[in-house]
Amino acid sequence: MYRIDSKIDAKSQSFLDHKKAFQTILDEYREKLQSVIKGSSPRAVEKHKERGKLLARERIDILVDPNTPFLELSTMAAYGHYENQFPSAGIITGIGVIQGRETLIIANDATVKGGTYVKETIKKHVRAQEIAMENHLPCVYMVDSGGVFLPEQSNVFPDRFDFGRFFYNQARMSAAGIPQIAIVMGSCTAGGAYVPAMSDETIIVKDQGTIFIGGPPLVKAATGEEVTAEELGGADVHTQISGVADHYAEDDRHAVQICRNIFQTLEHKKKQVLELSTPEEPYYDPSELYGLAPIDLKKPVDAREIIARMVDGSRFQEFKARYAPTIITGFANIMGFPVGIIASNGVLFSETSLKGAHFVELCGMRNIPILFLQNITGFIVGKEYERKGIARDGAKFVHAVANANVPKFTVVFGGSFGAGNYAMAGRAYDPRLMFMWPNSKISVMGGEQAAGVLIQVKQDQLRARGEEMKAADIEKLRNSILEKYEYEGSAYYSTGRLWDDGILDPVDTRKAIAMGIAMSLNKPFDKTDYGIFRM
Ligand code: COA
């Protein structure tokens, strides 16, 4: 593979100016991220520690193998909701390595409203389980939760992907041979009691863990019986009398050690084999991505420059380099893993779609995971293009992406607008993981286009009634739409609602994708079959 020949002068004034402007975006991101990570009330943290408990992220730290990465997902879930009283939506999820196996870890943060679940907490828990199911990752649940956040019950209890889905997923995964291990490190109340009860093996911590269908106040109200939490469902009860839990731990550390020991007994399943190469740093410095990440989405950026700072040795085997230049396709390695890359380089035309579809077929046939790098304004519009059948050709690309059964990963490094989001494996196309850069934007179309459409529609309505829209009203409508799209299109708006799996610092993209590919190998890739391509 040839090394990409970068045309960027990293010492030029324009590059340095861009880098400086991006630094402001990055600083804002880091500040917000820190505020979320340190987000629990100091009083709640103190109370938690006084009880001899470790914090949720500390628990994960000692659970994973030393010196291995933990890919935390959706750290900023629920950001901007509930006056930011639910940092990380009160639950930490991510992929870590335990006894050499990629594992999905779900840990309640009891310092956030007693570890209770609001809508985003549920979405995050279910999303983590989906990742485990798709990639056949064992699950560890570090339970410390008061169950449903009761004022929000209508948003968390009854629907298909609400609280009940956790247990359904556990049953389905267990049946599929995906190990389910629970460590009860705190409260585990009502429906939550089913997390350990439905696990393959359950550990419970002395004087800390409790499991019951109804807590002492409910028992008192229902039957008049007075009972302490410990008598009702503590570690002694469940490991000696009821048998609901299997292992008794002295404290958090001991519980984690028991869990690690359990991992030594798990069966090693057949993995997908990929042709690996020796991992190598990119030849061009990844921190130069700060000088390239699109800030003004109207200014084009050559996607090869982005790829050059992301892949091993900056080497790229480009496919159809001279054809349909608004999409860049080719093969590379990321930390030794082979990957097919499809990167936006402008608007999607008919020929761009065909090139994309062809490349997806190659990746499917060769069993190579695909990385989509999105900076997409959408498909081309206009009489000429409709007559040439842009809808039909675009559909081929969308069709190829939807049915490709190799793992897909998506990173929005600029804009993600319109049907371009679909063709480039947006959330609805089930990429195994999807990330945003802090500068990125996502919406059905750009704010200016949306304002233009809505003003046009309004003007047509009024003209049909013989009226004209006043200039001041046009301006007012335009500004309100621009403001709305700016706010709703931000990466924070997206990540707060779990439309993605998190925001990434551009330089971390390589590591996140490598971890994603490593996890995806735990389930041998399904064969790709295509339906009818409209010709
Ligand atoms: N719904 C809404 N809020 C809840 C809650 C619930 N189920 N459980 C706890 N909270 C809130 C508390 O009001 C408190 O809020 P604040 O920080 O604004 O004051 C915060 O979570 C911490 O609760 P606290 O009781 O002070 O913490 P704790 O660590 O001593 O106890 C629990 C935590 C979860 C064991 C305890 O709060 C409890 O038993 N809650 C009820 C659990 C329950 O019955 N759930 C049934 C739901 S299906």
Boltz pocket constraint, residues with backbone or C-beta under 6 A from the ligand:
constraints:
  - pocket:
      binder: B
      contacts: [[A, 110], [A, 112], [A, 113], [A, 114], [A, 115], [A, 116], [A, 145], [A, 146], [A, 147], [A, 148], [A, 149], [A, 150], [A, 151], [A, 187], [A, 189], [A, 190], [A, 191], [A, 215]]
      max_distance: 6.0
